[in-house]
Amino acid sequence: MCRATIYDARNNFSALVKLAEGGEPVELTRHDKPVAVIISWKDYEEVKKPKKNFIEKLMELRAKYADVFEDPTFNGLEIPKDGYPDEEYDKKIAKMWEEE
């Protein structure tokens, strides 16, 4: 990510927009603190998409893995013997949520 002060951005705006168009976000700072970002329209379209709520995501997962849930031998994910999820369990859950 490119970083520029507001002052530099004002003087080099066209060049910074070209960077953003090329896919590199440009962070604008004031007194070394980030205040804004210039991104491409394509990246903006991705960011502004409405986020799915928990129920919508759950329903998608149920539809996607319907064959697994219908399998009578499926007993769900195993919970570790000590009763508290470990890192491996957390990774399995995170992987399920990342898949679309």
Buried (B, 14 or more C-beta within 10 A) or exposed (E): EEEBBEEBBEEBEEBBBEBBBEEBBBBBBEEEEEEEBBBBEEBEEEEEEEEEEEEEEEEEBEEEBEEEEEEEEEEEEEEEEEEEBEEEBEEEEEEEEEEE
